[in-house]
Amino acid sequence: MIRVYVSAVMNGSVEQTWGVLRDFNGLPDYHPFFATSYIEDDKPADRIGCVRNFKDHDGGQIREELLSLSDRDHLCCYRILEAGLPVRNYVAEMRLHPVTQSNHTFGEWWAEFEVDPADEADVKQRVSDTFRLAFESVSERFSR
């Protein structure tokens, strides 16, 4: 089992940051890798079990299922159902914590998955870059 972990301190309060990141359908609004997204079967984007179907700018498609979402804990967990990535049993969790001195947010995002050894380095880098860029992009929103 491979584990990727990314953390960052972001501009914006935990409430502001969570307001952006809790939207399970909002990736294209803040992440430059992703072009389109929709929730299948017209379910609400915060309903456990909903499936987001999104594409990156290269046409790659990913389907992910929301496993948990907590506004109290600023936490969400999801799994990949289908992806162009050569991963199996992919589960990820993102959690935010307030940085009380500066009114910023500390974010943690991890994923665990299985991958063939030949693809390990590439997949780990792609997942890490995706998480890091999401945190950077959200942080930039509150820097302006």
ROZANU-75361 format. One record per residue (C-alpha): residue number from 1; x, y, z; residue in one letter. Coordinates in nm, 4 decimals, always signed. Example, Ala and Ser with C-alpha at 12.3 -4.5 7.8 and 13.67 -1.06 7.14 Angstrom:
<nodes>
<node><n>1</n><x>+1.2300</x><y>-0.4500</y><z>+0.7800</z><res>A</res></node>
<node><n>2</n><x>+1.3670</x><y>-0.1060</y><z>+0.7140</z><res>S</res></node>
</nodes>
This chain:
<nodes>
<node><n>1</n><x>+0.0000</x><y>+0.0000</y><z>+0.0000</z><res>M</res></node>
<node><n>2</n><x>+0.1354</x><y>+0.3404</y><z>-0.1024</z><res>I</res></node>
<node><n>3</n><x>+0.0634</x><y>+0.6533</y><z>+0.1035</z><res>R</res></node>
<node><n>4</n><x>+0.0921</x><y>+1.0108</y><z>-0.0216</z><res>V</res></node>
<node><n>5</n><x>+0.0680</x><y>+1.2948</y><z>+0.2309</z><res>Y</res></node>
<node><n>6</n><x>+0.0636</x><y>+1.6697</y><z>+0.1615</z><res>V</res></node>
<node><n>7</n><x>+0.0149</x><y>+1.9515</y><z>+0.4107</z><res>S</res></node>
<node><n>8</n><x>+0.0120</x><y>+2.3288</y><z>+0.3831</z><res>A</res></node>
<node><n>9</n><x>-0.0757</x><y>+2.6459</y><z>+0.5670</z><res>V</res></node>
<node><n>10</n><x>-0.3240</x><y>+2.8438</y><z>+0.3597</z><res>M</res></node>
<node><n>11</n><x>-0.4388</x><y>+3.2013</y><z>+0.3646</z><res>N</res></node>
<node><n>12</n><x>-0.7970</x><y>+3.2347</y><z>+0.4804</z><res>G</res></node>
<node><n>13</n><x>-0.9776</x><y>+3.1209</y><z>+0.7905</z><res>S</res></node>
<node><n>14</n><x>-1.0766</x><y>+2.7580</y><z>+0.8287</z><res>V</res></node>
<node><n>15</n><x>-1.4392</x><y>+2.8553</y><z>+0.7585</z><res>E</res></node>
<node><n>16</n><x>-1.3462</x><y>+3.0369</y><z>+0.4362</z><res>Q</res></node>
<node><n>17</n><x>-1.1171</x><y>+2.7581</y><z>+0.3194</z><res>T</res></node>
<node><n>18</n><x>-1.3664</x><y>+2.4852</y><z>+0.4086</z><res>W</res></node>
<node><n>19</n><x>-1.6347</x><y>+2.6791</y><z>+0.2223</z><res>G</res></node>
<node><n>20</n><x>-1.4357</x><y>+2.6237</y><z>-0.0964</z><res>V</res></node>
<node><n>21</n><x>-1.2992</x><y>+2.2734</y><z>-0.0403</z><res>L</res></node>
<node><n>22</n><x>-1.6153</x><y>+2.1094</y><z>+0.1017</z><res>R</res></node>
<node><n>23</n><x>-1.7884</x><y>+2.1374</y><z>-0.2372</z><res>D</res></node>
<node><n>24</n><x>-1.7331</x><y>+1.7869</y><z>-0.3734</z><res>F</res></node>
<node><n>25</n><x>-1.8269</x><y>+1.9148</y><z>-0.7189</z><res>N</res></node>
<node><n>26</n><x>-1.6132</x><y>+2.2312</y><z>-0.7048</z><res>G</res></node>
<node><n>27</n><x>-1.2754</x><y>+2.1137</y><z>-0.8357</z><res>L</res></node>
<node><n>28</n><x>-1.2861</x><y>+2.3118</y><z>-1.1620</z><res>P</res></node>
<node><n>29</n><x>-1.3649</x><y>+2.6281</y><z>-0.9621</z><res>D</res></node>
<node><n>30</n><x>-1.0305</x><y>+2.6285</y><z>-0.7830</z><res>Y</res></node>
<node><n>31</n><x>-0.8022</x><y>+2.3651</y><z>-0.9349</z><res>H</res></node>
<node><n>32</n><x>-0.6305</x><y>+2.4418</y><z>-1.2669</z><res>P</res></node>
<node><n>33</n><x>-0.5882</x><y>+2.0697</y><z>-1.3571</z><res>F</res></node>
<node><n>34</n><x>-0.9630</x><y>+2.0088</y><z>-1.3885</z><res>F</res></node>
<node><n>35</n><x>-1.1963</x><y>+2.1290</y><z>-1.6625</z><res>A</res></node>
<node><n>36</n><x>-1.5444</x><y>+1.9972</y><z>-1.5805</z><res>T</res></node>
<node><n>37</n><x>-1.7264</x><y>+1.8172</y><z>-1.3020</z><res>S</res></node>
<node><n>38</n><x>-2.0775</x><y>+1.7031</y><z>-1.2268</z><res>Y</res></node>
<node><n>39</n><x>-2.2486</x><y>+1.4944</y><z>-0.9626</z><res>I</res></node>
<node><n>40</n><x>-2.4142</x><y>+1.1888</y><z>-1.1130</z><res>E</res></node>
<node><n>41</n><x>-2.7896</x><y>+1.1329</y><z>-1.0792</z><res>D</res></node>
<node><n>42</n><x>-2.8417</x><y>+1.4994</y><z>-0.9774</z><res>D</res></node>
<node><n>43</n><x>-2.7657</x><y>+1.4210</y><z>-0.6132</z><res>K</res></node>
<node><n>44</n><x>-2.6494</x><y>+1.7001</y><z>-0.3804</z><res>P</res></node>
<node><n>45</n><x>-2.2705</x><y>+1.7401</y><z>-0.3734</z><res>A</res></node>
<node><n>46</n><x>-2.2646</x><y>+1.6930</y><z>+0.0036</z><res>D</res></node>
<node><n>47</n><x>-2.4629</x><y>+1.3670</y><z>+0.0151</z><res>R</res></node>
<node><n>48</n><x>-2.2616</x><y>+1.0667</y><z>+0.1300</z><res>I</res></node>
<node><n>49</n><x>-2.2452</x><y>+0.8203</y><z>-0.1580</z><res>G</res></node>
<node><n>50</n><x>-2.2730</x><y>+1.0806</y><z>-0.4318</z><res>C</res></node>
<node><n>51</n><x>-2.0386</x><y>+1.0308</y><z>-0.7261</z><res>V</res></node>
<node><n>52</n><x>-1.8498</x><y>+1.3122</y><z>-0.8933</z><res>R</res></node>
<node><n>53</n><x>-1.7502</x><y>+1.2619</y><z>-1.2516</z><res>N</res></node>
<node><n>54</n><x>-1.4838</x><y>+1.5017</y><z>-1.3708</z><res>F</res></node>
<node><n>55</n><x>-1.2349</x><y>+1.5541</y><z>-1.6487</z><res>K</res></node>
<node><n>56</n><x>-0.8943</x><y>+1.7121</y><z>-1.6581</z><res>D</res></node>
<node><n>57</n><x>-0.7853</x><y>+1.9455</y><z>-1.9362</z><res>H</res></node>
<node><n>58</n><x>-0.6196</x><y>+1.6547</y><z>-2.1199</z><res>D</res></node>
<node><n>59</n><x>-0.9504</x><y>+1.4680</y><z>-2.1384</z><res>G</res></node>
<node><n>60</n><x>-0.8750</x><y>+1.2191</y><z>-1.8607</z><res>G</res></node>
<node><n>61</n><x>-1.1854</x><y>+1.1184</y><z>-1.6686</z><res>Q</res></node>
<node><n>62</n><x>-1.2183</x><y>+1.0239</y><z>-1.2998</z><res>I</res></node>
<node><n>63</n><x>-1.5169</x><y>+0.9076</y><z>-1.0983</z><res>R</res></node>
<node><n>64</n><x>-1.5015</x><y>+0.9378</y><z>-0.7201</z><res>E</res></node>
<node><n>65</n><x>-1.7492</x><y>+0.8529</y><z>-0.4455</z><res>E</res></node>
<node><n>66</n><x>-1.7912</x><y>+1.0697</y><z>-0.1348</z><res>L</res></node>
<node><n>67</n><x>-1.7507</x><y>+0.8446</y><z>+0.1712</z><res>L</res></node>
<node><n>68</n><x>-1.7778</x><y>+1.1021</y><z>+0.4514</z><res>S</res></node>
<node><n>69</n><x>-1.8120</x><y>+1.4767</y><z>+0.4999</z><res>L</res></node>
<node><n>70</n><x>-1.8017</x><y>+1.6600</y><z>+0.8317</z><res>S</res></node>
<node><n>71</n><x>-1.8572</x><y>+2.0344</y><z>+0.8620</z><res>D</res></node>
<node><n>72</n><x>-1.7760</x><y>+2.0118</y><z>+1.2325</z><res>R</res></node>
<node><n>73</n><x>-1.4371</x><y>+1.8463</y><z>+1.1735</z><res>D</res></node>
<node><n>74</n><x>-1.3695</x><y>+2.0121</y><z>+0.8331</z><res>H</res></node>
<node><n>75</n><x>-1.3059</x><y>+1.6669</y><z>+0.6902</z><res>L</res></node>
<node><n>76</n><x>-1.3987</x><y>+1.4687</y><z>+0.3813</z><res>C</res></node>
<node><n>77</n><x>-1.3093</x><y>+1.1228</y><z>+0.2602</z><res>C</res></node>
<node><n>78</n><x>-1.3611</x><y>+0.9753</y><z>-0.0855</z><res>Y</res></node>
<node><n>79</n><x>-1.2544</x><y>+0.6873</y><z>-0.3054</z><res>R</res></node>
<node><n>80</n><x>-1.1794</x><y>+0.6478</y><z>-0.6738</z><res>I</res></node>
<node><n>81</n><x>-1.4269</x><y>+0.4313</y><z>-0.8615</z><res>L</res></node>
<node><n>82</n><x>-1.2708</x><y>+0.4749</y><z>-1.2078</z><res>E</res></node>
<node><n>83</n><x>-0.9667</x><y>+0.6642</y><z>-1.3295</z><res>A</res></node>
<node><n>84</n><x>-0.7026</x><y>+0.6729</y><z>-1.5973</z><res>G</res></node>
<node><n>85</n><x>-0.4462</x><y>+0.6369</y><z>-1.3194</z><res>L</res></node>
<node><n>86</n><x>-0.3201</x><y>+0.2808</y><z>-1.2728</z><res>P</res></node>
<node><n>87</n><x>-0.4342</x><y>+0.2648</y><z>-0.9080</z><res>V</res></node>
<node><n>88</n><x>-0.6386</x><y>+0.0178</y><z>-0.7088</z><res>R</res></node>
<node><n>89</n><x>-0.8185</x><y>+0.0630</y><z>-0.3768</z><res>N</res></node>
<node><n>90</n><x>-0.7571</x><y>+0.4402</y><z>-0.3739</z><res>Y</res></node>
<node><n>91</n><x>-0.8968</x><y>+0.6209</y><z>-0.0691</z><res>V</res></node>
<node><n>92</n><x>-0.8194</x><y>+0.9825</y><z>+0.0210</z><res>A</res></node>
<node><n>93</n><x>-0.8986</x><y>+1.2132</y><z>+0.3092</z><res>E</res></node>
<node><n>94</n><x>-0.8652</x><y>+1.5891</y><z>+0.3440</z><res>M</res></node>
<node><n>95</n><x>-0.8849</x><y>+1.7684</y><z>+0.6777</z><res>R</res></node>
<node><n>96</n><x>-0.8518</x><y>+2.1334</y><z>+0.7761</z><res>L</res></node>
<node><n>97</n><x>-0.7453</x><y>+2.2812</y><z>+1.1095</z><res>H</res></node>
<node><n>98</n><x>-0.7554</x><y>+2.6441</y><z>+1.2224</z><res>P</res></node>
<node><n>99</n><x>-0.4280</x><y>+2.8259</y><z>+1.2825</z><res>V</res></node>
<node><n>100</n><x>-0.5598</x><y>+3.0494</y><z>+1.5574</z><res>T</res></node>
<node><n>101</n><x>-0.2718</x><y>+3.2962</y><z>+1.5862</z><res>Q</res></node>
<node><n>102</n><x>-0.2880</x><y>+3.4079</y><z>+1.2252</z><res>S</res></node>
<node><n>103</n><x>-0.6456</x><y>+3.3123</y><z>+1.1264</z><res>N</res></node>
<node><n>104</n><x>-0.5023</x><y>+3.0854</y><z>+0.8573</z><res>H</res></node>
<node><n>105</n><x>-0.5759</x><y>+2.7203</y><z>+0.7846</z><res>T</res></node>
<node><n>106</n><x>-0.3569</x><y>+2.4131</y><z>+0.8126</z><res>F</res></node>
<node><n>107</n><x>-0.4631</x><y>+2.1530</y><z>+0.5574</z><res>G</res></node>
<node><n>108</n><x>-0.3740</x><y>+1.7857</y><z>+0.5407</z><res>E</res></node>
<node><n>109</n><x>-0.4524</x><y>+1.5614</y><z>+0.2459</z><res>W</res></node>
<node><n>110</n><x>-0.3521</x><y>+1.1994</y><z>+0.2180</z><res>W</res></node>
<node><n>111</n><x>-0.4255</x><y>+0.9101</y><z>-0.0103</z><res>A</res></node>
<node><n>112</n><x>-0.3583</x><y>+0.5386</y><z>+0.0145</z><res>E</res></node>
<node><n>113</n><x>-0.3673</x><y>+0.3084</y><z>-0.2855</z><res>F</res></node>
<node><n>114</n><x>-0.2105</x><y>+0.0122</y><z>-0.4562</z><res>E</res></node>
<node><n>115</n><x>-0.0101</x><y>+0.0556</y><z>-0.7738</z><res>V</res></node>
<node><n>116</n><x>+0.2294</x><y>-0.1599</y><z>-0.9734</z><res>D</res></node>
<node><n>117</n><x>+0.5959</x><y>-0.0916</y><z>-0.8893</z><res>P</res></node>
<node><n>118</n><x>+0.6680</x><y>+0.0333</y><z>-1.2417</z><res>A</res></node>
<node><n>119</n><x>+0.4068</x><y>+0.3113</y><z>-1.2006</z><res>D</res></node>
<node><n>120</n><x>+0.4712</x><y>+0.3978</y><z>-0.8358</z><res>E</res></node>
<node><n>121</n><x>+0.6987</x><y>+0.7022</y><z>-0.8728</z><res>A</res></node>
<node><n>122</n><x>+0.4857</x><y>+0.8639</y><z>-1.1442</z><res>D</res></node>
<node><n>123</n><x>+0.1545</x><y>+0.8102</y><z>-0.9646</z><res>V</res></node>
<node><n>124</n><x>+0.2905</x><y>+0.9290</y><z>-0.6302</z><res>K</res></node>
<node><n>125</n><x>+0.4159</x><y>+1.2485</y><z>-0.7960</z><res>Q</res></node>
<node><n>126</n><x>+0.0886</x><y>+1.3103</y><z>-0.9805</z><res>R</res></node>
<node><n>127</n><x>-0.1221</x><y>+1.2637</y><z>-0.6673</z><res>V</res></node>
<node><n>128</n><x>+0.1127</x><y>+1.4807</y><z>-0.4594</z><res>S</res></node>
<node><n>129</n><x>+0.1134</x><y>+1.7560</y><z>-0.7237</z><res>D</res></node>
<node><n>130</n><x>-0.2670</x><y>+1.7475</y><z>-0.7430</z><res>T</res></node>
<node><n>131</n><x>-0.3069</x><y>+1.7923</y><z>-0.3664</z><res>F</res></node>
<node><n>132</n><x>-0.0341</x><y>+2.0582</y><z>-0.3421</z><res>R</res></node>
<node><n>133</n><x>-0.1745</x><y>+2.2635</y><z>-0.6285</z><res>L</res></node>
<node><n>134</n><x>-0.5251</x><y>+2.2492</y><z>-0.4802</z><res>A</res></node>
<node><n>135</n><x>-0.3996</x><y>+2.3938</y><z>-0.1519</z><res>F</res></node>
<node><n>136</n><x>-0.1939</x><y>+2.6603</y><z>-0.3333</z><res>E</res></node>
<node><n>137</n><x>-0.4864</x><y>+2.7621</y><z>-0.5546</z><res>S</res></node>
<node><n>138</n><x>-0.7287</x><y>+2.7928</y><z>-0.2625</z><res>V</res></node>
<node><n>139</n><x>-0.4719</x><y>+2.9870</y><z>-0.0612</z><res>S</res></node>
<node><n>140</n><x>-0.4239</x><y>+3.2333</y><z>-0.3489</z><res>E</res></node>
<node><n>141</n><x>-0.7978</x><y>+3.3131</y><z>-0.3416</z><res>R</res></node>
<node><n>142</n><x>-0.7583</x><y>+3.4638</y><z>+0.0034</z><res>F</res></node>
<node><n>143</n><x>-0.4301</x><y>+3.6431</y><z>-0.0704</z><res>S</res></node>
<node><n>144</n><x>-0.5896</x><y>+3.8957</y><z>-0.3009</z><res>R</res></node>
</nodes>
